């Protein structure tokens, strides 16, 4: 089942060439003759240890998915739905998570160094042991701790 989920996701990615910022991340609209992944629903998928470096996964739905130790560094996850997802020890370094929802996600020891978290919802997320150094946040980012703690953890505030 895990292999099938990974193959399905890779198939979706390889047949979809990302577009330059569509108006709505889930529009599926052709822009400059390219098609972005249009809110693919991979909820409950087991992508444990998958290598998804630098992929365009804008608007993807991965609710309650297993992304433990998955490498998502440099991946575009704008407006992605990752509620209740297990991202234990996942690599999200330099990922674009603007306006994503990680509500109640398990983010134990996750690497978010340099990630763009502006507008991201981390309500009730478990960020124990997470590396947030250089991660960017703003007033719309919902963190499970105070702004002062965010700055103390090395996060960068950008309006």
Secondary structure, 3 states (H helix, E strand, C coil): CHHHHHHHHHHHHHHCCCCCCCCCCCCCCCECCECCCCCCECCCCECCCCECCCCECCCCECCCCECCCCECCCCECCCCECCCCECCCCECCCCECCCCECCCCECCCCECCCCECCCCECCCCECCCCECCCCEECCCCECCCCHHHHHHCCCEECC
